[in-house]
Amino acid sequence: MSLSDRQIEDLNRAILDYLESSGYENASSVFKEEASVDTPSKPGILKRKWVSVVRLQRKVKSLEREVDSLTTTKPSFTTSGTDFFPVQPVRHNLKGHRDNVTSVRFHPEHDLICSASEDATIRVWEFESGKFEQVLKGHTGSVRDIAFDPTGTYLASCSNDLTIKIWDFRAFRCVKTLHGHDHTVSAIQYLPNGKHIISGSRDCTIKFWDTETGFCSDTLEAHNGWVRTLSVNEDGSLLASGGSDHNVIVWDLKTNSMLTLFEKHENVVECVRICPKNTNKILLRKMYKREMSENGAQVEEYQPVAYEGGKFVATGSRDKCIYIFDAHTGEIVIKLVGHDNWIRDIIFHIDGIHLISVSDDKTIRVWSLKEERCVKVIEDAHTHFIQCIDYSNNNPHYATGSVDNSLSVWSCG
């Protein structure tokens, strides 16, 4: 396929920019004369295009492998409780940040992972190979949290510099900076529609942002301290927030009003997660059995129709406890104790019947919600406090970030 005159001109200008920025002065002067081009393109465009081409090649190879696998017998996925847990040894321990890693997020489509740090940068890695891909710079303070939109086209970040930034993940550039919080912005979430962002801050507020205009559309005020963590459920109808006031608040996003106030923690709430739909069944069954037992009735088979629509929230705190409670009533369903230090982050296992936590005790723990106990521990997963964890549904792996300035990628087994 031949290039148009305009495409040839753009290509020549991009090549000229690359030659000049790389210090190839003789080559650039010769190229200027032979290609009849005077001005280079926008800085770095050829490098960005090349990175995009490499990524597309990897995606093509990945798709080819998937097509090939369709002609063979695929291994079956079981939810027996022994599959898809993080296993030792660590697959990759990725170093490059100059300060604590505060947040890790897998890309929803590609084999990429982003890590945010107190060094004010976001780094992009290919987690299969452990190769560093790109660094995003723009914040002037610690980057506290990051989140992808549902398509992976945009990445949102929040910082101690009081701003939220939206990055075009195809070009690795900041396209919007949102101002409005009066203190550190510590938590960020996309709503499932991808058109709105929710942020939590040390100014004790939660703000809603329109990603198209960059304007704040609403502000929620109910916490009496730093809002440290946020979670939105799968259909975007509920929001959970936790903070330094030791409280968790569940919000009805249809009315942006408080639904439930949970006050059982005795220290700062570091993490909240609204339970996925496949976790609801086991939790509803526990509530049903408990109610039958308390009423002196015979415990029969669980009847889901009687408890349709139940939603639950899991929380982790500096009090070393994990609670799972009913989002509508605040009733505690499960309490998990076992960590020896602050619990920093939690995620639900893909099977819906396990929960995974990380802590300042440097361990990764797997909890059975059926048995209400810890069933697996990875000791000394990092050399310092572990601050965050994420899971890739696209290509099953776990990732953890630590105060030791590193990001670890864990295979599943």
C-alpha positions in Angstrom: 0.0 0.0 0.0 1.5 3.4 -1.0 1.5 6.5 1.2 -0.2 9.7 0.2 1.8 12.9 -0.1 0.5 14.1 3.3 1.4 10.8 5.0 5.0 11.0 3.5 5.4 14.5 4.8 4.2 13.5 8.3 6.6 10.5 8.3 9.5 12.6 7.2 8.8 15.2 9.9 8.6 12.5 12.5 11.9 11.0 11.4 13.5 14.4 11.5 12.3 14.9 15.1 13.7 11.5 16.1 17.1 12.3 14.5 17.4 15.7 16.1 16.2 14.6 19.6 18.6 11.7 19.5 21.5 13.9 18.7 22.2 12.6 15.2 23.1 16.1 13.9 24.9 15.0 10.7 22.2 12.6 9.7 19.4 15.1 10.5 21.1 17.8 8.3 21.5 15.3 5.4 18.0 14.1 5.8 16.6 17.6 5.8 18.2 18.3 2.5 17.3 15.0 0.8 13.7 14.8 2.1 13.1 18.6 1.6 11.7 18.9 5.1 12.4 21.9 7.4 10.4 21.5 10.6 10.1 18.4 12.7 6.8 16.9 14.0 5.6 17.2 17.6 8.3 15.8 20.0 8.4 12.0 20.4 5.7 11.0 17.9 7.8 8.4 16.1 8.7 6.7 19.4 5.1 6.6 20.5 4.0 5.2 17.1 6.7 2.5 17.4 5.6 1.5 20.9 2.0 1.3 19.6 3.2 -1.0 16.7 5.1 -3.2 19.1 2.0 -3.5 21.3 -0.2 -4.3 18.4 2.2 -7.0 17.3 2.1 -8.6 20.7 -1.7 -8.4 20.7 -1.8 -10.1 17.2 0.4 -12.9 18.5 -1.8 -13.2 21.6 -4.9 -13.5 19.4 -3.2 -16.0 17.1 -2.4 -18.2 20.2 -6.1 -17.9 21.2 -7.2 -18.9 17.8 -4.8 -21.9 17.8 -6.1 -22.9 21.3 -9.7 -23.1 19.9 -8.6 -26.2 17.9 -7.3 -27.9 21.0 -8.8 -29.0 24.2 -8.7 -26.1 26.7 -7.9 -26.8 30.3 -11.1 -26.4 32.3 -11.4 -23.7 35.0 -12.4 -25.0 38.4 -13.4 -23.1 41.4 -12.3 -25.8 43.8 -10.4 -23.3 46.0 -7.0 -24.5 44.8 -6.9 -22.8 41.5 -5.8 -19.3 40.6 -4.2 -18.3 43.9 -0.9 -16.4 43.9 2.0 -18.9 44.1 5.7 -18.6 44.9 8.2 -17.9 43.7 7.3 -14.4 42.5 7.4 -14.3 38.7 8.8 -10.8 38.4 10.0 -8.2 40.9 9.9 -5.0 39.0 12.1 -2.1 40.1 12.3 1.5 38.8 10.3 3.6 41.2 12.3 5.8 43.6 9.7 5.7 46.4 6.8 3.6 47.8 4.4 1.9 45.3 0.9 3.1 46.3 -1.3 1.5 43.7 -1.2 -1.2 41.0 -3.8 -1.7 38.2 -3.9 -4.3 35.3 -5.0 -3.1 31.9 -8.5 -4.6 31.1 -7.4 -5.8 27.6 -3.6 -5.9 27.2 -0.9 -7.6 29.1 0.1 -4.4 30.8 0.2 -3.2 34.3 0.5 0.3 35.8 2.1 1.2 39.1 1.7 4.5 40.9 4.3 5.8 43.4 5.2 8.5 45.9 7.9 9.5 43.4 5.2 11.3 41.5 5.2 9.0 38.5 3.2 6.2 37.0 5.1 3.4 35.3 3.8 1.0 32.6 5.1 -2.5 32.4 4.4 -5.6 30.3 3.8 -8.1 33.0 4.4 -11.3 30.9 8.0 -10.4 30.2 8.5 -7.9 33.1 9.7 -5.3 30.6 9.4 -1.6 31.4 7.3 0.2 28.7 6.7 3.8 29.6 6.7 6.4 32.4 3.9 9.0 32.9 5.1 12.3 34.4 2.9 15.2 35.2 2.0 15.1 38.9 4.1 17.3 41.3 3.3 15.2 44.3 2.9 11.5 45.4 0.4 9.6 43.1 -2.0 8.0 45.5 -4.3 5.9 43.3 -5.0 5.0 39.6 -7.9 3.5 37.7 -8.6 2.5 34.2 -11.9 3.3 32.4 -13.8 0.1 31.4 -12.2 0.0 27.9 -8.6 0.7 29.0 -8.5 3.8 26.7 -8.0 6.2 29.6 -6.2 6.1 32.9 -7.2 8.4 35.8 -4.7 9.3 38.6 -4.9 11.3 41.8 -2.2 12.9 43.9 -1.0 14.8 46.9 -0.7 17.8 44.5 -4.6 18.1 44.9 -5.3 17.2 41.3 -6.8 14.4 39.2 -5.3 13.7 35.8 -6.8 11.8 32.9 -4.3 10.1 30.6 -4.9 9.0 27.0 -3.4 5.5 27.4 -2.9 5.1 23.6 -0.6 8.1 23.4 0.7 8.1 27.0 -0.2 11.8 27.5 -2.3 13.8 30.0 -5.4 15.1 28.3 -7.1 16.7 31.3 -6.2 18.0 34.8 -9.1 18.3 37.3 -9.0 20.8 40.1 -11.4 21.1 43.1 -10.2 19.3 46.1 -8.6 21.3 48.9 -6.2 18.5 50.1 -4.6 15.2 49.0 -6.7 13.2 46.6 -6.2 9.7 47.8 -8.8 7.5 45.9 -10.2 7.3 42.4 -12.8 5.2 40.6 -14.5 5.2 37.2 -18.2 4.5 37.1 -19.1 1.6 34.9 -20.3 4.0 32.1 -16.8 5.3 31.8 -18.2 8.9 31.6 -17.8 9.8 35.3 -15.0 9.6 37.9 -15.4 9.5 41.7 -12.6 10.8 43.9 -12.0 10.8 47.7 -9.8 13.2 49.5 -8.2 14.3 52.7 -10.5 17.3 52.6 -13.2 14.8 53.9 -15.2 15.0 50.6 -16.1 12.7 47.7 -16.5 14.4 44.4 -18.1 13.3 41.1 -16.5 14.5 37.8 -17.7 14.6 34.2 -14.8 13.2 32.1 -15.8 15.1 29.0 -16.0 18.5 30.5 -13.7 18.0 33.5 -16.3 19.7 35.8 -17.3 18.5 39.3 -20.9 17.6 39.1 -21.6 16.8 42.8 -19.9 16.6 46.2 -20.7 14.3 49.1 -19.9 15.2 52.7 -20.4 12.8 55.6 -17.0 11.6 56.7 -15.3 13.3 59.6 -11.9 12.5 58.4 -9.7 11.7 55.4 -11.5 9.7 52.7 -8.9 7.0 51.9 -10.7 4.4 49.8 -13.6 4.0 47.4 -15.4 1.1 45.7 -18.2 1.1 43.1 -20.4 -2.0 42.5 -20.7 -3.7 39.1 -23.9 -1.8 37.9 -22.9 1.6 39.3 -25.8 1.8 41.8 -23.7 1.7 45.0 -20.6 3.4 46.3 -18.7 2.5 49.4 -16.2 4.8 51.1 -13.9 4.4 54.0 -11.6 6.7 55.9 -9.6 7.9 58.9 -12.8 8.4 60.9 -12.9 4.6 61.3 -16.2 4.5 59.4 -17.5 3.0 56.1 -20.3 4.7 54.3 -22.5 3.0 51.7 -24.0 5.5 49.2 -27.0 5.1 46.9 -25.8 6.5 43.6 -29.3 6.9 42.2 -29.9 9.7 44.7 -26.3 10.3 45.9 -27.5 9.9 49.5 -26.2 7.8 52.4 -27.6 4.3 52.6 -25.7 2.8 55.5 -23.1 3.9 58.1 -20.8 1.1 59.4 -18.9 2.0 62.6 -17.4 -1.3 63.8 -13.7 -0.7 63.0 -11.5 0.6 65.8 -8.9 2.3 63.5 -8.4 3.8 60.1 -10.2 2.0 57.2 -7.6 1.4 54.5 -9.6 -0.5 51.9 -13.2 -1.2 50.9 -14.6 -3.5 48.2 -18.2 -4.1 47.2 -18.7 -7.8 46.8 -19.1 -9.1 43.2 -22.3 -10.8 42.3 -20.9 -14.4 42.6 -20.1 -13.7 46.2 -23.6 -12.7 47.2 -24.9 -16.2 47.1 -22.6 -17.6 49.8 -23.1 -14.6 52.0 -26.9 -14.7 51.7 -26.8 -18.4 52.6 -24.9 -17.6 55.7 -27.4 -14.9 56.7 -30.3 -17.3 56.0 -28.8 -20.0 58.1 -28.1 -17.6 61.0 -31.6 -16.2 60.9 -33.2 -19.7 61.0 -30.9 -20.8 63.8 -31.6 -17.6 65.9 -35.4 -18.2 65.4 -35.1 -21.8 66.5 -36.3 -23.0 63.1 -34.9 -25.9 61.2 -32.2 -24.9 58.8 -33.4 -26.0 55.4 -31.9 -25.5 51.9 -31.1 -21.9 51.1 -34.0 -20.1 49.2 -32.5 -17.3 47.1 -35.8 -15.8 46.2 -36.4 -14.7 49.8 -33.2 -12.6 49.7 -33.0 -11.3 46.2 -31.0 -8.2 45.6 -28.6 -8.5 48.6 -25.3 -6.6 48.3 -22.3 -6.7 50.7 -19.2 -4.7 51.4 -15.8 -6.0 52.5 -13.5 -3.7 54.5 -9.9 -3.8 55.8 -8.5 -1.7 58.6 -5.5 -0.8 60.7 -7.3 -2.6 63.5 -6.1 -5.8 61.6 -9.7 -6.9 61.0 -11.6 -7.6 57.8 -15.4 -7.3 58.0 -18.0 -8.3 55.4 -21.4 -6.6 56.1 -24.8 -6.2 54.6 -24.8 -2.9 52.6 -28.4 -2.2 53.4 -28.5 -3.0 57.1 -24.9 -2.8 58.3 -25.2 -6.3 59.8 -21.9 -8.1 60.0 -21.8 -11.4 58.1 -18.2 -12.4 58.4 -15.2 -11.2 60.5 -11.7 -12.3 59.5 -8.7 -12.0 61.9 -5.2 -13.2 61.3 -2.9 -10.4 60.0 -0.3 -9.1 62.5 -0.3 -5.5 61.2 -2.4 -3.0 59.3 -4.5 -4.4 56.4 -3.8 -2.3 53.4 -5.8 -3.8 50.5 -8.2 -6.6 49.7 -9.6 -8.2 46.5 -12.1 -10.9 45.8 -11.0 -14.1 44.1 -12.5 -14.9 40.7 -14.5 -17.9 42.2 -16.4 -15.5 44.5 -15.8 -17.7 47.6 -12.3 -16.5 48.5 -10.9 -13.1 49.5 -7.2 -12.1 49.2 -5.6 -9.5 51.5 -2.2 -7.8 51.9 -0.8 -6.2 54.9 2.1 -4.3 56.6 3.0 -7.7 58.0 4.5 -8.4 54.5 2.1 -11.3 53.9 -0.5 -12.2 51.2 -3.4 -14.1 52.8 -6.1 -16.1 51.1 -9.4 -16.4 53.1 -12.2 -18.9 52.6 -15.5 -17.2 53.0 -17.2 -20.6 53.4 -15.0 -21.6 56.3 -14.3 -18.1 57.5 -10.6 -18.7 58.0 -7.2 -18.2 56.3 -6.4 -21.1 54.0 -3.1 -19.9 52.5 -0.3 -17.5 53.5 2.6 -16.2 51.5 5.2 -15.0 54.0 7.7 -12.2 53.2 6.1 -11.5 49.9 8.0 -8.2 49.9 10.8 -6.9 52.0 8.7 -4.1 53.4 5.0 -3.3 54.0 2.6 -4.3 51.2 0.3 -1.5 50.2 -1.8 -2.7 47.2 -2.9 -5.7 45.2 -4.7 -6.3 41.9 -5.8 -9.2 39.7 -5.9 -9.6 35.9 -9.1 -11.3 34.6 -7.7 -11.0 31.1 -4.5 -13.1 31.8 -4.7 -14.5 35.3 -1.9 -13.0 37.4 -1.7 -11.0 40.6 0.4 -7.9 41.3 1.4 -6.3 44.6 3.1 -3.0 45.4 5.2 -2.2 48.4 7.0 0.3 50.5 10.2 -1.4 49.2 9.6 0.6 46.0 8.9 -2.5 43.9 6.0 -4.1 42.1 5.8 -7.9 42.1 3.9 -10.0 39.6 2.6 -13.4 40.8 1.6 -16.4 38.7 -1.5 -18.4 39.6 -1.6 -22.0 40.6 
